[in-house]
Amino acid sequence: MNVTTLAIVGPAQHGVRMHASALADHSPQAERLEGEITDVLPVILAGDGPVHFHFTDRIFGRDAADAAWTIERIAARRPVSVTLHDIPQPSDGHAFTARCAGYARVVAVARTVIVSSHVERGLLARHTGIPADTRVHVDPLPIDRAPSRESTEGSPGFPTSTATVGLLGFIYPGKGHDHVLAALAAGPHSADVVALGRPSDGHQDLVADFERLARARGRSFHVTGFLSEDQLTAAARAVTVPVVAPEHVSASGSVGWWIASGRRPVVVRHPFFEELHDRAPWALTLTDDLPSALNAALEDPSTTWINEEDWDDSAVPSTARAARIQWSRLASADSHAQPDAPRVSVIVPYYENQLGLDRLLRALERQDLPHHEFEVIVSDDGSAAAPAIPSTSYPVRVTRQDNLGFRAAAARNRGAVLARAPRLVFLDGDMMPEPRFLTAMLAGLEAHHDGRGVLAVGARRHVDVSACTPAQIDQWLTSGRAHGARRLADPAWLSDGYARTNDLADAGVEDFRLIISALMGVDRELFETVGGFDETLTGYGGEDWELAYRCWQAGARFTHVAGAVAWHDGPDLGGRPDTRDIKDAETMALAQRIPLPSTRGRGVVFDQPHVVVRVRGHHNDGEAFLTAAQLLRDTDAGVWFVDRDSIPAALAQDPRVRVGEPEPRYRARCRYLVDALAPLTLHEPLGALCDRGDQGAPGLLELRETRNVNRGESDARTVCTAVRPANTDQRIEGRVAHD
């Protein structure tokens, strides 16, 4: 059996290479190859057997595409596994799209993928996609506890006569040096800023910029240059206040180095750092207010040191332990288990409803599912004050986002990123689940899984418990009787829909309306594959129907779990006054995203078409023009000429006609996928053909339902008799009105 080679790639001083090298030091059973990619690539290509890389596009090629090509070349010769660093995210700016494409190509050829946080896994799923047969492991970055501060020797490399605020690592745009300088300018303390490290290649000019900025604010800006590990530890312990304040975060190595040096850095809030804080709250101070946090730390620098008695080795893996975990992943590419992971993560969107949250958490205390088998994540949508969390017998975490209006979709996604379980359950903050709720929901998800994902909805009931005590609410949830409780009517449109569809077993494309996120369960893999909730949907409602529609198109099954009962305090929206404006806004938002006649009517042109058509073999402008006219006639369609460089001039003003492959977002939402393979004539509108389902005309047309394609059930062998080859010998002048 071939032993896995650990390929340690990149410049010697690059953090990713140093991290890979440290893990390899604790993996003597592995083969080891180290150097710049240009130096080691010939050796790797000439070898055989598995090879593992710590990958960031910045050290594997000129750009993301070139880096991906390097991995693809290797994967064509030998099995490849990767630990991914610097996961693409929107704050990458103009490089974001290209980086997503590059990372997607790397994931597609890797037999095993490792990332350093659940946040990164969520970014990967949302922005690059994860193939259905690829398992992505989450293994936190290691932190090795340094010797006590008394044993540290060496000069820090900067003046220590005045207070200093330090940032650790390369200097580059977005690292946070300018934010720290701005935060200090507003405070009463005199403190300089120190950069522990050197400028990243190509960004040497930032040093002069930051020096000028510091002088303008009455401060100094110092740069140590490259530091050895011992020098870096000494410098990390010499600064007055350590800080981590990047604009965007992957798995930041700088926060780990601060912690390893015994420091408790001030860290701007971000889901990655929240995830670390959940494991090791003693190791960092999270803040939403950087100026106030820096002032407090300068006032009392002792708060920036880790109390040695608080250090918990189980919360942060050592390099030796991380190396063992990495090796176990590589030795068993089929390993799926996450140690100590719960069976289900309950995600609760929250906004300034402490009473409702208290009732929900109390009801979860009475679940018959063992409490170590579930976790709760409360995702706060910008409340003025963070929710208060009582002591519970199950783990509860809180994540928060800025108040930018009603953003339930974004809040739910934020909670899902932190979830550790393979099943997700969403419960609104005003729901009260009965004791069997989670057990029933898990059973429903597991019973209906056929390999393509399940989206489940529980049974929402309505009651007025405004006059009830907590004990009386407990009684209602267990027996359906309690003094002061007043039973309210349940919405008939839901109960009628579940009866009509046999609890969604016989659901169709229109039945996304029977899925409500107030009490919804979903396979995590399905949720991440479709990209979670659409965060562009703001305001009340619609995000659950839109998600359900995309899950249906992706091939998922729906199920109504009648035994998963949760009670809503108050009536359904339909039973409340003055709701027309809310529902009308929801309808218009969904019309742009769900391309069905029942959601948008007919006649208006939307960016998202009902039918996505890919056209090939139309290099003659006239034939392209005529085929487009045929395909678009009386049909909500979009046409993409996939093998042309430009749109014929006669079609340039039609927004429904484009060149290149349709983006995944169009394919994910369209009802039908059509391939036009040669110039053709249709005897009836394409929309009418779509109503008859999958069919084809050999060499001319293939028409398939998107859901069938994603379920592997597409069959276009039914002959379409309404299409024939175009008479390309004739000029188009005589065919425009007749074809």
Helices and strands as residue ranges (DSSP letters): E 5-9, H 15-25, E 31-35, H 37-46, E 51-55, H 57-60, H 64-75, E 80-84, G 90-95, H 96-109, E 112-115, H 118-127, E 136-138, G 149-151, E 163-168, H 177-185, E 191-196, H 205-216, E 221-223, H 229-238, E 241-244, H 253-260, E 266-268, H 271-279, E 285-287, H 290-299, G 301-304, G 308-310, H 319-331, E 344-350, H 354-365, G 371-373, E 374-380, E 396-400, H 408-418, E 423-427, E 431-433, H 437-447, E 454-464, H 470-479, E 486-487, H 492-500, G 509-514, E 519-523, H 524-530, H 543-553, E 557-569, G 573-575, H 580-591, H 597-600, E 611-615, H 621-632, E 637-641, G 649-651, E 657-659, H 664-669, E 672-676, E 680-682, H 686-690, E 695-697, E 701-705, H 706-710, E 723-725, G 732-734
